[in-house]
């Protein structure tokens, strides 16, 4: 399973080039796209189409070739196969027969956006939601689930559905979003803005509805004075954070106060972020 560049051809890894050069067959999502990709690296290989519409059948062809002793590499159009791209059924078919399936890592729009989102110490946890449902009601339910989740959330979206996504995300108000458009390509853009400002950002230029998108919904801020945790609990947590690593402080605070670890963990992230910014930890009310 060979990861390929998400835009800039220079992002290919040396290992990917080695594997592709040694392969007897390159199975791929789109033969025309992959032929051009290989040509860019001076490679010419027999290609086998394996995409979402024929993956089950084509996987059996790959298995037959592997059993015959061939080396088969699989690539999707961009990025890592099997992650919001075809490839999962192929992996299952290969592994079900006890054959080896090796990951060849490479460029990823997800980690690329995370690296420039500036989450810092508050980025301890995130979830990957991929593409939200194209159905309005289901998409709203998915957005509401993200609203109730304090963790950062990574999304992918196609350009023709970005306006609908912006309308759904507007319900999150001022929660911060980092948008990556056309990452690693000539006209890439990265912008941080409130969720309810995404629609206006898209309309600010007609070019912004073109290209591929990855979005990071930032963690839900947990205010130090939030009613979820009392001032005394936050004070205890703050004192523990001053002396212990974050996870140990949360665990000990949960044992002392009986509060849920998830709520304490989110509060600890917010307190640590405030301390890193130079603010004082919350004091207990007199």
N, C-alpha and C positions, 0 to 999 in steps of 0.2 A: 504494500500500500504506500505509494510514493506521493508525498506532498509536492505540489508544484507552485510556482509564484502566483500571487493573487493579482499581479499587474506588471510590476517591473521584472523583466526577465533576468536581471542581475541578482535577484533574490534566490535563485536556485542554489541548492547546497551541492557541495562536491560529492557527497555520498549519493544524492539523487542522480547526478550525472553518471556516476559509476554504475549504479544499479540499472539505469536505463540503457547504458551502453552494452551491458552484459546480457540483457534480457533477450530471449528468443522471440517473445511476443509482448507487445504492449497493449493491454486491454484498456479501453478508455471510454469516457462518457460521450465524446464527440470526435469521430475520426478526423474530420477536417480541421478542427481546432488543434488536436494533438499533433497532427502532421505538421502544422505550422510551427508549433512549439518545438518539436524535435528538430525541425529544420533550422530553427534559430540557434541550436546548439551543435549543428553539424551532424545530427544523428538521423538515420533512416532505418526504421524497424517495421516489421509486419504489424498491422493494427487489427484489433478485434473490438467491435462496438459492444459496449456493455453499459446500458443506461437504465433509467427507472422503468422503462416500458418493456425491457427484455432481460432484466437482470437475472431472474430465476433460470431462464433457459441458457443465457450466455455463461452463467456461473458453471453450469455443467460442462460446457466446452472448455472453460479454464481448467476445471478439475481433470478432464481427460488429458489435457496437455501437460499438466503437472505430473500426472501418473506416468506419462510417457517420458518423463525426465526433463521436460522443458523448464526454463526459467520464465515466469510470467510476472510482469510488473503491471499494476493497475493505477491509473491516474484519472482524476476528475478534471473538469475544465479549469479549476483554480483552487488552490488550497489543499486541504487534507481530505481524501476520500472517506466516505462514511460519516462525515460530520456535516449534516444538512446537505449532503450530496449522496449519490449512489455509492454502493460499496459494502453496506452492512450485510446484505444477503450473500454477497460473494464471500465475505469473511466467514459467515456461518456455514456455508456449503463446504468451504475448504477445511475448516476446523472440524466439522462433523466427521470427516473421513480421516482425521488424525494427521493431516498435512500441515506444514508450517505456514504461518502467515506473519510476515515481518513488517513492523511499522518503520517507515523512513520519514522522519519529521521534517518540517519546513515552515515556510511563511504562513502566518495565520492572521486574519483580520481581527480576530478576537483579542489576542495578546498584543497585537500592534496598537489597537485603540486603548487597551488598559494601560499600556506603557506611557501614553501621553495624556491620560485623563487626570493625573495629579491627585489621585486618591490618597496617596501617602499611607500613614499608619492606620487610616480608617478603612482600608480596602481589604481587611482580613478575609471576608467571605463574599463570594458572588455566585450567581446562578446563571446558567445559559438557557434562555428561553427559545432561541432560534427564531423561526418565522411564526408570528402570531396567526390566528385563524383569519381567513379571508371573510368569514361571516361576521357581520356587525355585532350581533348579540353575544356570540362566543368571544369575539375579540374584546368586548367591553368587560366580560367576566374575567378574562385573562389579565387585563389591565388592572382591574380591581384587586386581583390576587397579588399583583406586584405592589399595589398601593399599600396592602396590608403586610407586606414583607419588608423588613428593615434592611435586607441585604441589597447589594448592587445587583443589577440584572443586565445581561447582554442580550441584544436583539439583532436580528438580521432582517432586512426588508428590500424588496425590489422597488425600482423607481416608480412604477405605475401604481403602487399601493401606498406610497409615502404620505400623500395627503390624507388618506383615510386613517393611517396610523397616527398622524399628527392630531387629527380630531379626537381620536380615542385617548391619546396621552394628555390632551389638554385638561382632562379631569383631574390630573395630578397637580395642577396649579404650579407653584413655584419650585417644585422638586427639580433638582438639577439634572440635565442630560448632556452628555458629550456625544456629538454626532461626528461620525467619520464617513466621508463620501469619497469614493474612488481612491481608497488608500493605496499608496505606493505608485500611483499612476501620475501622469503629468499634471492633471488638474485636481489633485487631491485637496480636500478641505477638512479641517478639524475645527469644531466650534463647540463651546460650552454655553448653554442657555437654559432658561427655565422651561419645563415641560409645556406650559401653555404658550410659549413663544416659538415653538417649532414650526407651526403653520406659517407665521409671518416670516420666519427665516427662509423657508422654502420659496415663498412668493417674492422674496427680495431679488431673485435672479432666475430667469427661465432655465439656466443651465443646471440649477440645483435639483431639478426633477429628472436628471439624467445620471446614470452610473449606478454603482452598487453601494448599499448603505450598511453600516454597522453602528449600533447605538448602545450607549451605556447609560442606564438609569442609575444615578448615584444612590448610595445608601440613604435610607430615611434617617434624617437627623433625629436624635433623641435628646431633647432639651434637658439640661441638668435639673431644672425645676419642674419637669413633667410630672403629672399626677400619678403616672404609672408606678413610680417608686417614691417613697417618702423621703423627706430631707435627711432623716437619720440614717436611712439605708444608703443614700448617696454619699453621705459623709463617711460612713464606714468603708464604702467601696473606694472612695478617694484616698483615704488613709492607707488602705491595703495596696492600691496602685502605686503609691509613693515608695513602697518597700519591696514589692513583688512583681514578677512578670505578669502580664495581663491575665493569662489563663489561670494561673495559680490564685491571683487575687479574686477572680470571679468565682472560682470553686470554693474558696474559703469564705467569701461573703455569702454565698448561697447556703453554706453550712451554718453560718452564724445567724443569718436573718430569716432563712426559710423561703426566700424569694426564688423565682424561677431563674435558672441559669441563662436562658435566652435573653430575658429582659435585662439581666445584669450585664451580660456580654455587650448588648447594644449600648447600654448606658456607659459602660467602661470605654468603648470605642469613642463615644462622644466626649467623655471626660479627658481621655488621653489626647484627643485632637485639640481640645481647648488648652490643655497644659502645654502641648507642643507649640501652640500659637502664642503662648505667654500669658494666658488668662489664669486667674486663681481658681482653685477648686471650690465648689459650693460650700458655704458655711451653713451650719444648722441654725434654724430660726430660734431666736431667744424666746 
